[in-house]
Amino acid sequence: MTETELLAIWQHEEAQPFIGWDFSYLAGRMLEDPLPWDYIAQASALMDGATSVLDMDTGGGERLLDMRAHWPQRVVATEEWPPNLALARQRLEALGVEVRDVHITDEDPLPFADGEFEVILNRHSAFNAAEIARILAPGGTFLTQQVHGMWAWDLTAYFGAKPQWPNATPQQYVPRLRAAGLEIVQVQESQSKLRFTDVGAIVYYLKCAPWEVPDFSVATHQAGLLALQKRLEETGDLSFFASYYTIEARRP
């Protein structure tokens, strides 16, 4: 296949729509090893018997909807990115979920009252440990699943990019949660590989995760894409560093 043909294919991938947090378009083309834990099952078990839950940065509400059978009486979700916020409201508000537009970082306060939630869920979102402790009810639980800060560093290096949050690890967040007064129930870590079957799948992935390679486009990052294509043709391998971890913490 010529370079011109490859670029045309990659530009087609770049133009494909992406909404919510749904990578089903890459089914069979972006592969990850199964995690040794089940976040949905853990979160569902925490909601059973609770009266309130906050789901931080819910995306389009995909994971929250997966747990609908376990929702407590009050369900609140936050989202900031406008396309996902609109989608979450469309999907969730008719089901009685309160969807809030909230800017979430490791430092900013949260617009909720002290002790407001019995369960706080956080899947791949930033969080302010002190604020989590403040809005968590006594006896309540915080569960977060996070992407390791060095995620796919060996992929982004092809484009001259470095991980923006290399210290985003349990070693950073566990002490913060403890300092905020929470008890650590468990920490789980898993390291595997993120695999792609073709370079076009990488194009789509990087377009949908713009923090990985800032300002990524086929037009401006052809050299890296062609290097990946050469690697694929020579080795048949497009696998990269992948690691997740979970932290479960409880307010005494």
C-alpha positions as CSV (number, residue, x, y, z in Angstrom):
1,M,0.0,0.0,0.0
2,T,1.4,3.4,-0.9
3,E,1.9,6.2,1.5
4,T,-0.8,8.2,-0.2
5,E,-3.3,5.3,0.3
6,L,-2.3,4.9,3.9
7,L,-2.8,8.7,4.6
8,A,-6.3,8.5,3.0
9,I,-7.3,5.6,5.2
10,W,-6.0,7.4,8.3
11,Q,-7.8,10.6,7.4
12,H,-11.0,8.6,7.1
13,E,-10.4,7.1,10.6
14,E,-9.8,10.6,11.9
15,A,-13.1,11.8,10.6
16,Q,-15.2,9.2,12.3
17,P,-17.5,10.5,15.1
18,F,-16.9,9.9,18.8
19,I,-19.4,10.7,21.5
20,G,-19.8,9.7,25.1
21,W,-17.0,7.4,26.2
22,D,-17.7,4.6,23.8
23,F,-14.9,2.9,21.8
24,S,-17.1,0.3,20.2
25,Y,-16.0,1.5,16.8
26,L,-12.7,-0.1,17.6
27,A,-14.1,-3.4,18.6
28,G,-11.6,-6.1,17.7
29,R,-9.0,-3.5,16.7
30,M,-8.1,-2.1,20.1
31,L,-7.6,-4.8,22.7
32,E,-6.8,-5.0,26.4
33,D,-6.2,-7.9,28.7
34,P,-9.1,-8.4,31.2
35,L,-8.5,-6.7,34.5
36,P,-8.3,-8.9,37.6
37,W,-11.1,-7.0,39.2
38,D,-14.6,-6.0,38.1
39,Y,-15.2,-2.3,38.7
40,I,-18.9,-2.5,37.8
41,A,-19.4,-5.3,40.3
42,Q,-17.5,-3.5,43.0
43,A,-19.4,-0.3,42.5
44,S,-22.8,-2.0,42.3
45,A,-22.1,-3.8,45.6
46,L,-21.3,-0.5,47.2
47,M,-24.6,1.0,46.0
48,D,-26.7,-1.8,47.3
49,G,-28.1,-0.6,50.6
50,A,-26.9,3.0,50.1
51,T,-29.3,5.9,49.8
52,S,-27.1,8.2,47.7
53,V,-24.4,8.0,45.1
54,L,-22.3,10.5,43.1
55,D,-20.7,9.4,39.8
56,M,-17.9,11.8,38.9
57,D,-17.2,12.6,35.3
58,T,-19.8,10.1,34.1
59,G,-19.0,10.6,30.4
60,G,-22.2,9.8,28.5
61,G,-23.5,7.8,31.5
62,E,-22.4,4.5,30.0
63,R,-21.1,2.8,33.1
64,L,-23.7,4.3,35.4
65,L,-26.4,2.9,33.1
66,D,-24.8,-0.5,33.4
67,M,-25.4,-0.4,37.1
68,R,-29.0,0.9,37.0
69,A,-30.4,-2.1,38.8
70,H,-28.3,-1.1,41.9
71,W,-29.0,2.6,41.9
72,P,-29.9,4.0,45.3
73,Q,-32.8,6.5,45.9
74,R,-30.6,9.5,45.0
75,V,-28.2,9.4,42.0
76,V,-26.1,12.4,41.0
77,A,-23.6,12.5,38.1
78,T,-21.2,15.2,37.0
79,E,-19.8,15.9,33.5
80,E,-18.0,18.8,32.0
81,W,-17.3,18.2,28.3
82,P,-20.3,19.7,26.5
83,P,-21.0,16.8,24.1
84,N,-20.9,14.3,26.9
85,L,-22.9,16.5,29.3
86,A,-25.7,16.8,26.7
87,L,-25.6,13.0,26.2
88,A,-25.6,12.2,29.9
89,R,-28.6,14.5,30.5
90,Q,-30.5,13.0,27.6
91,R,-29.9,9.5,28.9
92,L,-30.0,9.9,32.6
93,E,-32.3,12.8,33.6
94,A,-35.5,11.0,32.4
95,L,-34.5,8.2,34.8
96,G,-34.4,10.6,37.8
97,V,-30.6,11.2,37.8
98,E,-29.4,14.7,38.6
99,V,-26.7,15.6,36.1
100,R,-24.5,18.5,37.1
101,D,-21.9,20.5,35.0
102,V,-18.9,20.4,37.3
103,H,-15.2,21.2,36.6
104,I,-13.2,18.5,38.4
105,T,-9.5,18.7,39.1
106,D,-7.2,17.5,41.9
107,E,-7.4,21.0,43.6
108,D,-10.8,22.6,42.9
109,P,-13.7,22.4,45.4
110,L,-16.8,20.4,44.7
111,P,-20.3,22.1,44.8
112,F,-21.8,19.7,47.2
113,A,-22.6,19.8,51.0
114,D,-20.6,18.1,53.7
115,G,-21.5,14.5,54.1
116,E,-23.9,14.5,51.1
117,F,-23.1,11.1,49.6
118,E,-22.9,7.6,51.0
119,V,-21.0,6.4,47.9
120,I,-18.8,8.3,45.5
121,L,-17.7,6.6,42.3
122,N,-14.9,7.8,40.1
123,R,-13.8,6.0,37.0
124,H,-10.8,7.6,35.2
125,S,-11.4,11.1,36.6
126,A,-9.4,13.6,38.6
127,F,-10.4,14.0,42.3
128,N,-9.6,16.3,45.2
129,A,-9.0,14.0,48.1
130,A,-9.9,16.6,50.7
131,E,-13.2,17.4,49.0
132,I,-14.0,13.7,48.6
133,A,-13.6,13.3,52.4
134,R,-15.7,16.4,53.0
135,I,-18.7,15.4,50.9
136,L,-18.6,11.7,51.9
137,A,-21.0,10.7,54.6
138,P,-19.7,9.1,57.8
139,G,-19.3,5.4,57.0
140,G,-19.4,6.1,53.3
141,T,-17.1,4.7,50.6
142,F,-15.1,6.2,47.8
143,L,-14.2,3.9,44.9
144,T,-11.9,5.0,42.0
145,Q,-10.5,3.2,39.1
146,Q,-7.6,5.1,37.5
147,V,-5.4,4.9,34.5
148,H,-1.7,4.9,35.4
149,G,0.1,8.2,34.7
150,M,2.6,6.5,32.3
151,W,-0.2,5.0,30.2
152,A,0.9,4.3,26.6
153,W,4.1,6.4,27.1
154,D,5.8,4.2,24.5
155,L,3.1,5.0,22.0
156,T,3.0,8.7,22.5
157,A,6.8,8.8,22.2
158,Y,6.4,8.2,18.5
159,F,4.9,11.7,18.3
160,G,7.3,13.4,20.6
161,A,4.8,13.6,23.4
162,K,5.3,12.7,27.1
163,P,2.7,11.7,29.7
164,Q,1.1,14.8,31.2
165,W,0.5,13.2,34.6
166,P,3.4,10.7,35.1
167,N,2.9,10.7,38.9
168,A,-0.7,9.7,38.8
169,T,-0.2,6.5,40.7
170,P,-1.4,4.9,44.0
171,Q,1.7,6.2,45.6
172,Q,0.5,9.8,45.0
173,Y,-3.2,9.4,45.8
174,V,-3.2,7.0,48.8
175,P,-1.3,9.4,51.1
176,R,-3.6,12.2,50.0
177,L,-6.7,10.2,50.9
178,R,-5.2,9.2,54.3
179,A,-4.2,12.8,55.0
180,A,-7.8,13.8,54.3
181,G,-8.9,11.4,57.1
182,L,-10.1,8.4,55.0
183,E,-9.2,4.8,55.7
184,I,-7.8,2.8,52.8
185,V,-9.8,-0.4,52.4
186,Q,-7.9,-1.8,49.4
187,V,-5.6,-0.9,46.6
188,Q,-5.4,-3.1,43.4
189,E,-2.9,-2.7,40.5
190,S,-2.7,-4.4,37.2
191,Q,-0.2,-4.0,34.3
192,S,-0.7,-5.4,30.9
193,K,-0.6,-4.2,27.2
194,L,-2.8,-2.0,25.0
195,R,-2.8,-3.6,21.6
196,F,-3.9,-2.3,18.2
197,T,-4.4,-4.3,15.0
198,D,-3.7,-1.4,12.6
199,V,-2.4,2.1,12.6
200,G,-5.9,3.5,11.7
201,A,-7.1,2.3,15.1
202,I,-4.4,4.3,16.7
203,V,-5.5,7.4,14.8
204,Y,-9.0,7.1,16.0
205,Y,-7.8,6.4,19.6
206,L,-5.6,9.5,19.7
207,K,-8.3,11.7,18.2
208,C,-10.7,10.5,21.0
209,A,-8.1,11.0,23.8
210,P,-6.6,14.3,22.8
211,W,-4.5,14.6,26.0
212,E,-2.3,11.7,24.9
213,V,-0.8,13.7,22.0
214,P,-1.9,17.3,22.2
215,D,-3.0,18.7,18.8
216,F,-2.8,15.3,17.2
217,S,-3.8,15.1,13.6
218,V,-2.9,12.9,10.6
219,A,-1.7,16.0,8.8
220,T,0.7,17.1,11.5
221,H,1.9,13.7,12.8
222,Q,2.5,11.7,9.6
223,A,6.1,10.8,10.5
224,G,5.0,9.0,13.7
225,L,2.2,7.2,12.0
226,L,4.5,6.0,9.2
227,A,7.0,4.8,11.8
228,L,4.2,2.8,13.4
229,Q,3.2,1.4,10.1
230,K,6.8,0.3,9.4
231,R,6.9,-1.4,12.9
232,L,3.6,-3.2,12.2
233,E,4.9,-4.5,8.8
234,E,8.2,-5.6,10.3
235,T,7.1,-7.1,13.6
236,G,3.3,-7.5,13.4
237,D,3.2,-5.8,16.8
238,L,1.5,-2.6,18.0
239,S,1.3,-3.2,21.8
240,F,2.1,-0.6,24.4
241,F,2.3,0.0,28.2
242,A,-1.1,-0.2,30.0
243,S,-1.8,-0.1,33.7
244,Y,-4.8,0.5,35.9
245,Y,-5.3,0.7,39.6
246,T,-8.3,1.0,42.0
247,I,-8.4,2.6,45.4
248,E,-11.3,2.0,47.8
249,A,-11.4,4.3,50.8
250,R,-13.9,4.7,53.7
251,R,-14.8,7.6,55.9
252,P,-14.8,6.5,59.5
